[in-house]
Amino acid sequence: MKIRVGQGIDVHAFGEGDHVVLCGVRIPCERGLKAHSDGDVALHALCDAMLGAAALGDIGRHFPPSDDRWAGADSRDLLRRVELMLNHDGWSVINVDLTLVCEQPRITPHAEQMRANIGEDLGLDITDVSVKATTTEGLGFCGRGEGITALATVLIKGW
């Protein structure tokens, strides 16, 4: 059996809107996120971590923003597609650790549903999925409330 670690990072700026989608959860917010798809910065980072661990490139390679098929795409669908790519190559996810960096919205009230969504999409027990958040204490673009950063780490196994 082989074990690999992958990491992913994604950033989206705030724009027009009244909600954000994070880990498939629609959260009321004063602004939305600018993006070609649904802007789920968390799942985009997770997809990149999974693809990286399996040496399959990155999310932009598989779902390029230049391709209209992915305009407004549901990132949970993208996550399930990435899971199928990994499975096809003999890999499966063991666990997920996801960190959201933002001043708003508040993540903690939604973290359990986020964990449940990821677990459901990847066939993992909720105890194998971590979703947490931090702020930057007012520093940088996240601290100024200009956007959200997501960092993801995954452990995968294969034969």
Stockholm file with secondary structure:
# STOCKHOLM 1.0

chainA/1-159         MKIRVGQGIDVHAFGEGDHVVLCGVRIPCERGLKAHSDGDVALHALCDAMLGAAALGDIGRHFPPSDDRWAGADSRDLLRRVELMLNHDGWSVINVDLTLVCEQPRITPHAEQMRANIGEDLGLDITDVSVKATTTEGLGFCGRGEGITALATVLIKGW
#=GR chainA/1-159 SS CEEEEEEEEEEEEEESCSEEEETTEEEECSSEECCSSSCCHHHHHHHHHHHHHTTCCCHHHHSCTTCGGGTTCCHHHHHHHHHHHHHHTTEEEEEEEEEEECSSSCCGGGHHHHHHHHHHHHTCCGGGEEEEEECCTTCHHHHTTSEEEEEEEEEEEEC
#=GC SS_cons         CEEEEEEEEEEEEEESCSEEEETTEEEECSSEECCSSSCCHHHHHHHHHHHHHTTCCCHHHHSCTTCGGGTTCCHHHHHHHHHHHHHHTTEEEEEEEEEEECSSSCCGGGHHHHHHHHHHHHTCCGGGEEEEEECCTTCHHHHTTSEEEEEEEEEEEEC
//
